[in-house]
Amino acid sequence: MGFKMEKQIKENSEETSSPGELGRIAERRAPRLRRKSKDLAEEFDKLMAPKLEAVFKSMDTDGSGNLDAEELQAAFAAVGRPSDPETIANAIKSLDTDGDGLISLEEWKAIAWKCAVPS
């Protein structure tokens, strides 16, 4: 859902530079798309935050508030997806938005939002 909203916002942004009516329509649509994306993200967070936090805490075995490579590898194995160190390193690289080499709860929730499938 989040990826879809990002795509719509990006496409609309590209259309704002179009000449004529198409560009004007895109300019008027931009605030609505951003507001809709924000509203959907907030609703998702309200509904899913407790569940996502519980899953995160179950994986955070040392209670640090972050998932390291070892914890992430154990989580992958627990769901039947054992992974090699290279796969885990790539997963951390993809999820770790602040570059500290760890996955925080906020990073965890952000990727969950982007991957959410509307019901």
Steps between C-alpha positions, in 0.01 A plus 500: 500500500778739593699423186185558294441839661864600447468403134183708457661801665812464281298464180289799591813702576635420155171611344516842669766602250271412210371792298141613508208345679681175592759694700235711674296192594809330639584808711149500650512124563837501683378620842213247496738213422740601779210537746355163398839332540546656843148403610544140383838472674353633825205260481733208429716598796200527730372157400826310465748662741422270796535187287817620329653599835421157647662321206799733514547448874483123458787521252699749710635230730755723675242775565717769342217655300675410174541187292856403419610250237484204741145583612386557144652170391317321784175672397542384140563145620196513733270568205655224292734719294850415625744740337870533451698795640504674161119493476471635855750777422298595190177501703655731760635727228152524349318562828756715684412856404724675754812300411581370850504134390197417715126485442304724736132463579423806287691356204313172554162676501591712196573197283186329627297803385661503159437129453144504637236358272159668514221269609 
